[in-house]
Amino acid sequence: MKEVRVCEAMKSPVGTLSNGTVLHQQDGGTKSRQVPIWEKSNLTLEEAAAYSGIGINKLREITNEDKCKFVLWVGNKRLIKRRLFDCFVEQAYSI
């Protein structure tokens, strides 16, 4: 049976393929797969607050508006689209 080590950044599945090839995380499965905030496409309110310096309550207020283009609703969960949020922050705070 041939073993293949999969780089953590590739985010490939861990398991066995139909041809018998075994896939493992490169780190042996011991590390969690955490992505830095600046590389995520969507942020939680807490992450967006830490990323931007804008308070969580202010972010809730802004994202409750119907015209807010950088909010993504997943059921009741509110995610912030980071790239659009960056544009919003640049426009709102440009002098």
Legacy VTK file of the C-alpha trace (Angstrom):
# vtk DataFile Version 3.0
C-alpha trace
ASCII
DATASET POLYDATA
POINTS 95 float
0.000 0.000 0.000
1.425 3.372 -1.068
1.314 6.222 1.504
1.025 9.867 0.518
1.656 12.770 2.874
-0.699 15.692 2.264
0.387 19.237 2.972
-1.798 20.965 5.572
-2.272 23.980 3.299
-3.775 21.806 0.545
-6.689 20.894 2.838
-7.082 17.558 1.097
-9.140 14.900 2.798
-7.480 12.462 5.151
-8.372 8.823 4.594
-7.988 6.011 2.099
-8.599 6.326 -1.634
-10.376 3.635 -3.628
-7.029 2.397 -5.006
-5.732 1.788 -1.471
-3.578 4.922 -1.200
-3.588 6.247 2.373
-3.680 10.018 2.910
-2.350 11.602 6.128
-2.009 15.159 7.345
1.618 16.174 7.055
1.757 16.949 10.778
0.345 13.536 11.657
-3.026 15.026 12.567
-1.795 16.638 15.778
-2.191 20.305 14.838
-5.526 22.031 14.324
-6.066 23.607 10.908
-6.280 27.281 11.833
-6.231 29.895 9.113
-4.950 33.408 9.925
-7.685 36.078 9.973
-6.149 37.994 7.042
-6.427 34.874 4.854
-10.046 33.997 5.694
-12.764 34.977 3.251
-15.465 35.227 5.945
-15.057 36.392 9.545
-17.188 36.041 12.652
-18.186 39.244 14.448
-15.453 38.644 17.019
-12.816 38.127 14.331
-13.990 41.189 12.382
-13.834 43.304 15.560
-10.288 42.138 16.314
-9.276 42.587 12.658
-10.655 46.111 12.272
-10.717 47.622 15.743
-14.456 48.312 15.376
-16.524 47.140 18.338
-18.843 44.130 18.119
-21.925 46.203 18.977
-21.127 48.709 16.201
-20.588 45.836 13.739
-23.972 44.366 14.734
-25.593 47.761 14.172
-23.971 48.186 10.738
-24.736 44.639 9.583
-28.379 44.834 10.683
-29.025 47.385 7.928
-30.598 46.036 4.727
-28.094 47.909 2.538
-25.062 46.238 4.162
-23.230 44.408 1.369
-20.526 42.702 3.419
-22.714 40.564 5.683
-23.461 36.911 4.932
-26.291 35.283 6.861
-26.029 31.535 7.440
-29.270 30.852 9.280
-29.030 33.138 12.300
-25.259 33.295 12.125
-23.757 36.499 10.761
-20.462 36.327 8.875
-18.483 39.261 7.541
-17.158 39.066 3.965
-13.595 40.210 4.625
-12.735 41.713 1.220
-15.949 43.750 1.013
-15.508 44.722 4.665
-11.992 45.992 3.870
-13.456 48.189 1.104
-16.164 49.461 3.459
-13.632 50.367 6.144
-11.368 52.126 3.624
-14.277 54.174 2.252
-15.779 54.974 5.658
-12.507 56.092 7.199
-10.796 57.748 4.240
-10.033 61.397 4.761
LINES 1 96
95 0 1 2 3 4 5 6 7 8 9 10 11 12 13 14 15 16 17 18 19 20 21 22 23 24 25 26 27 28 29 30 31 32 33 34 35 36 37 38 39 40 41 42 43 44 45 46 47 48 49 50 51 52 53 54 55 56 57 58 59 60 61 62 63 64 65 66 67 68 69 70 71 72 73 74 75 76 77 78 79 80 81 82 83 84 85 86 87 88 89 90 91 92 93 94
